[in-house]
């Protein structure tokens, strides 16, 4: 019999965190799952750790990439080999609640949902070296319209692949963009729009480890800057073209455009810069932006030299 849920875990350079992640998956209260471990040519012991777990748990299968191809390629490979009716994702430096699969699956069946969204707890080290767990704000539980689901997706953490359960058919024609960082930005919104019924489960089932060296905490390199600009711009264009219009989209787009333009030198020959700069210059300034962000947008619109001076003085604390 096919498993009810396929859990896809890309693995790369997380030797110190991987066993905690896999232990949490092997302890799932929903037994009828498969665990697809994709070793993305990790140079440490991750591949061997995956094999050891697969030898002890028949639900686990290991795939070894011949070369490092990135998170998107690893997820796409897992999707291609998944045999479950539903898919879930886990990053290999995180871990999950013992009811991670059961709660989401039963919710999908009970409410006939193509997509179930739920919450996470952020876990990080405090100043004194202890571990702090902080849940994100919850939304009211229940069915969500496409616009409501997209609004949730546009909140911090809502865009991630891992705090959701998907009917596998949603991935027909949708894949994670390979070669990009922040690949969730290029895929999650398409899956939300494709889902005919979305349910929000007001529970935290995922523990997201915020650590130095992860993709979400890495320094702003040229690739980070350009990849985020490409994916955020395309997401905005698509959603507007599909008729999605909300304060959340305007806020998220202008917030990102400010982040980008504050770090990127003015370049009229760069179509990404031109598009994002025009987004800052047009329309109203969202009320959800901080006072500092609103001031910066006003300077960008009406006094560019002062905007550039502000950015040069603020350094990494631009916005």
N, C-alpha and C positions, 0 to 999 in steps of 0.2 A: 504493500500500500504506500501511496505517496504521503510524505509528511504534510502536516497542516500548514506549517510555517517554515520558510527557509531564512536563516539568519546569516547575513554575509558580513565577513570580518576581514577587511584589508589589513595586512600586517607588514610593518616596516620600521626597523630600528626602535623597538619598544621592549627590549628584553627585560627591563626592570618592571614593566607593568603588565606584560602579556598574561602571566599566570593568573593574576587577579581577575582579568577580563574573562579568561576561559573558564575559570572556576565558577564565575557567576552564571555563565551560559550552561555549563554542565549541571548546575543545580536548578534549572528551570522547572517550575511546577507543571508546566505543559510538557509532557514527555515526548509527544509526537512532533518533533521538530528535526530539522537538519541544520548543521553548523558548517558553513562553507568558509574555510580559512584560506585566504589568498596571500601567500608569501611573495611579496613584491621584490624578490631578489635581495632580501635583507642581509646585510653583511655580518650581523651578529648571530646569536644562537636562536633567533626567532623561528627559523625553519625547523630546527630540531625540536623545539618546544611544541610546535604545532603537530609534528609527527608523533610525539610522545602522547599527546592528548588524544589524537585520532586512534592510536593503538589501544587506548583504554576506554574509548567511548565510540561505539559504532555509528553514532549519529554525525560524527565529525568527518569531514573530507578535506584533504589538503591539496591545494594547487600551487605549484611553484612557477613563478614567472622566470623565464631565462634571463631577463634583464629588468632593471628598475624602470617601470613605465608610469608610475604615479597612481594616486588614489582613484582617479576616474577609471583608468584601465582595469584596476583591480576590482572595483565595484561592477563594472560592465562584464568582466569575466564571470564573476559570481552570479550575476543575473542570468547569463547565458546557460549556466549549469544548474540553476535552481529548479527543483521539482515541486516545491510547495505551491499551494494556491495563493499564499500571501508571502510577502517579502518584508524583512526588517533589516536594518543595518546597525552595526556597532563598530565604533572606532576602537582600535586595539589597545589604547592607553586609558580607555574608560571602562566602566562596568555597569551592570544592570540589576534591577530589582529581581527577586526570584519569580515574581509574577509578570515580568516584562512581556513575555509572549502570551501568557494565558489571558491577562486582562485585556490586552489589545485585540487578540483573536476573538475572544468571546464577545467583546463589544462590537466588532465588525459583523459577526454572525447575528447577534441579537438585533442590531439596528440596520442590517443589510447595507453596510457602509463600504464603499470602495476604498476609502482612506480614513484612517483613525489617527488623529493628532493627540498628543499628550505632553506632559511637562517633563522637565529635567530638574535636577539639583546640581548646582555648580559647586565643585569641590576644589579647594585651594589651600595653600599653606598660609597661616596667619603670620603676623610679624614676629611672634615668639616661637615660630616653628611648628605650632600645632596645626591640626587639620580643621578647616571650617567648611561646613556644608550649608548652602544657601539656596532655597527653592526660588524659582522664578514666580512672578505673580500668576495666579490662575485666572482663566476666563470662565464664564458660566458654562457648565456642562450642557451638551445637547447637540442637535443638528446645527450645521452652519451652512449658510448660503455660500456660493462661490466667493462673493465679495467679502463676507465675514471671514472665511477661511484664508483668503489672501491677506486680509488685514492682520490676522494672527501670524501668518507666515512672515510678514514684514516687521514683526517685533524681534527684539534681540533673542537669538536662539531659535526662533520659529522657522528660519530658512533651512535649518540643518536636515540632513537625511535621516538621522538616527532617532528622532523623537516622533516617529510615525510608523504605522503599519499600512502597507499598500497591497491592494489586489494586484496580482502579477500582470494582468492584462494592461494596467496603466502604462507599463514600460514598452508596450508595442509602439514603435516609432519614437520613443524617448530614451536617450542614454545620457550618461554624464560626459561632458565635453573633455576630451583627453588633451593633455598637455597644458592644462590650466590649473592654477591654484584657486581655492574658493569655488570649486566646481559645483557645489550645491546651488549657487546663485544661478547657474545655467540650466538647472533641471527641475528644482522643486516647484517653481511656479507653474511649469507645464503640467506636472502631475496633479497639482491642485485643480487646475482648470479642467483637466480631463475627467476628474472624478465626478460622477453623477450624484453621489451622496457622500458628504463628509460629516464625521462625528467628532466632537472634541470631548475627550475623556479627562476630567479634572483630577488627574493623579500624576505624581512624579514617579516615573518608572525607570528613569535613566540618570546615571551619575556621570557628569561631564567633568573630567579632570583638567583643570586649567594649570598648565605647567609651562615652564620656559622651554623653548625649542620646538613646540608644536606649531602647526600651521597657523592657528588662530592667534598666537602670541609672538610670531616672528617679526623681525624688523621690517620696515617698509623699504624693500628693495625695488629696483626698476621693474622686475617681473611682477612683484606684488601689485605695484601701482598700475601697470598696464593690463594685467589679467583682470583685476577688479574693475577697471574702467570698461573694458570690453564687455564683460558679463553683465555688469550693472546697467550699462547703456542699452544692451540688447533686451534685457528683461523689461526695462522701462518702455522701450519702443513697442515691444510685443503687447504688453498689458494695455497700453493706451490704444493700440490698434484693435485690440479685442474688446474695447469698450469699458475697461475697468477704470474707474475714476473715484479716487477717495483721498481724504486728507492724509491717510497713512502712506499712500504711494508718493504723494507730493512731498511729505516730510522726509521719507526715506531717500528719495531721489535727490532732493536739495541738500540733505545732510551729507550724502556721499559726494555730490558734485563739489561741495565746499571742501571736504576732506581732500579730494583730488586736486582741485585748482590751487589749494594752499601749498601743495607739495610739488606741483608741476610748474615749471617755468612757462610763461605765456608763449604759445606756439601756434600761430594762425595756420600753419601748414599741417597741423596734427588734427585729423577729423574728430578724434575722441575729445581732445581739449576743447575744440570749437563747440561740439555738441553739449558738453557738460557746462561750459562757460555760458552758453546761451540759456541753458536751463536755470542757472543762477540769476541771470539778468531779467528773466521774464516771470510774470505771475506774482502772486502775493508771497510774502514770507511766512511760512507756517508757524503758528503759535507754539507748537510743541518744541521748536528749536530753543536752545538755551539763549540767554541774553548775549553771551559772547558770540555765538553763531550768528544771531540776528545782526549784531554790530558789524561782524565781518562781511556779511552779505551786502549790507548797506555800503560799506567801504568799497567792496568789489564793484558794485554798480556805479557809484558816484565819485569815487576817489581812488582809482587803482593804485597810484603811487603809495598812498597810505596803507592800502591793503598789503602791498608787497613789503613795505617796511615792517608792518605788524608781523607778517609771516617770518621775516628774516630775524626779528628780535625774539619771537616766541620759540623758534627752533622746533623741537619734537613735541612741544605742548601747544601746537598751532590750534587744534580744535578736536 
